[in-house]
């Protein structure tokens, strides 16, 4: 906010003008325990957007709240009121969502994109969710939304992918993945893969470091 903050802040005074509170969709959903991240402006409306982790039916989901001047005016946002206009839920029939984070503009369409880390048998399998202008649907399946799975089945990602900006200065955001080969007797580090952004984001180009 303009003018800075006082040395202490009473959370009971949150009213929509100085912040907001959000609650999980149900009891025991452990909201935000895995991640709380920005996803940039994923719907290109000029407002930053935010995502939280939450458990549901033994799999982790990502809840995205789309920023706006009226979305959080009441001071409380209930995730079970998400309707596609004020946010959406990213889930998966196969995987859990380990992480969702900002990637900036990976495919060069002027809209921020997001990095997804899918829980593939305990390993964070990287993929991309392309931003778009509203409206979104309230519930999105990762299998239908993911543009490209970044790693082949030969290599396993060891940690969630990370945005690294525009490394090759071509106008597209890039990301990095640390991957290894499992040889049955332990983990053998293999290297860091840099994936370059491209208009044709379904054909990712990687460079091993």
N, C-alpha and C positions, 0 to 999 in steps of 0.2 A: 504494500500500500504506500501511497505518497506520504511523506512525513515520518516514516519509520515506525517502530514499535516501542512500547514501554518495556521496562526491564522484566516485568512479569505479565502473564496473560491468564485470566480466569477462563477456563474452557466452558464454564457454565454460561458465559456471556456470548457464545457463538450464536449469531442470529441471521446469517445470510448476507449481511453487509460486511462482516469481518472474517467470514469463513463459513464452513458448513460441516456437518457430521453425516456420515453414512453408516448404515447398518447392513449386516449380511442378510441374504434372502431368507435364511432360516436359522434356527438354533443349532449351534455346533458347526456352522459353515466356516469358522476360523478365517474370517475376512482379513486379507492383507498379510497373513503370516509368512507367505512365500515371497511375495513381491508387491510393491506399490511403485508404479512407474508412470512417467509421462509417455504418451505415444505421439507427441507433437500435435499438429492440427490435422487429424486423420480424415476429417470431413470437409476441410477447406472452407470453413466459415469464419475464420479470423480469430477463433478462440482455441486455446490449448485444451487438450483432452487428457484424461487420466485413467489408469487401469489398476485394478486390484485383483489379487488371487482369492479364490473361494472354493471350498470343497463341496462336491455334490455327487451323490451315488458312487462313492469311492474313487472319483476322479476329480482332478482339479480343473476349474474353469477360470477364465479371465473375464471380469466384468469391466466394461469401458463406459465411463461417464463422459458424454460429449459436453464440453464447456459451452457456456452461453450466458447472456445477461439475465435470463429469467429462470434457467434450469434449477439453480440452487438458491433462489431468492428467499425461500422459506427457512433456510438454515439447516434443514434435514433432508437427506436424499435416501429414499428407500429403494434398494436395488430390485425389489420385486415389482417396482413400477416402471422398469425399463420398457420402452415401447418402440425403439428404433429411431425416434426423434431425439430423445434425451440420452440415449446410450444403447449398447447392445451387449450380448453375452457371446463369448467365443468358447465353444466346446468341441469335443471330439468323441466319436463313437469308438475309436480304437485307442487313442492316446489320451493322456492327461496333458494339461497345458502347464509346463514347468515355468515358463516365463513369457511375458509379452512386453516389448520395449520399443522405444522410438528408433527408427532407421533413417529418418528424413526422407528425401525423395530418391528412391532407388531406381525407378523406371522413367524419370524425367518428364512426368506429366504435370508437374507443378503442385502435386499433393503429397503430403507426408505419408510414408508407408511405415509398417511395423515389422519387427522381427518376432517370430514365434519360436519357442523352444518346446517341441513335442516330446513327451515322456515315452520313449520307445524302449520298453523293457528296462527302465531305470536310466537310460542314456538320453541326454538332451538332443533330440534330432532337430536341426534348424530348418526353418521354412519362412515364407514371407506372406504377409497380408497386405495387399495393396490398398492404399487409401482411396476414397472416392467421395464425391459430394453427396450430401444427404438426398433422399432418405436411405437409411440402412434398415435392414430387417432387425427385429428385436433379438433373434436367436440365429447364430451363424455356426455352421459346422465347419471345422477346420478342413475336413477332406474336400469340401466344395469351394473353399475360399483360398486355400493355399495355392500360390502361383507356382512355386517350385520347391522341391525338397533338395537342399543344397549338397547333401553328401550321398555318395553311392553306398550300397549295402556292404562294401568291403571295409569301409572306414567308419569308425564311431566317433561322434563328437564327445569330448570329455567334459566340457563346460558349455553353458549357453553361449550362443553367438553374440558378438559385440559389434556395434556400429563403430566404424573407424573414420567417418567422414569421407571426403572425396580424395582418396589416396593418389589416384592417377590423373586428377585434375581434368576430367572429361565432362564434368557437369552432373554426374550421377553419384549418389552416395554408395559406399562400399561397406562390406562387413567382413569380420574375421571369425574363423572357427579353429579351435585347437582339436586335432583329431589323432586317434591312435589305432593301432591294429591289435586285436586280442588274439593271442596265439595259444590259448589254452593253459598257459602256465603263468600268466600275468599280463600286465599292461605294458606295451612297448610304445613309447612316444614316437609319433611319426612326423609331426610338424604342424605349422600354422598355415591354414588355407585362407587366402584373401579372395573374396568374391566381388568382382567388379559389377557395379550397377549397369543397366542397359535398358533401352526401350523394349527389347525382346527378353523380358525377365524370366521367361520360361526356359531359356537356354543360358544358364549361368556359366560364366567364365571364371575359373579359379586359377590362382597362382600360388604354388607352395613356397613357403618361406623356410 
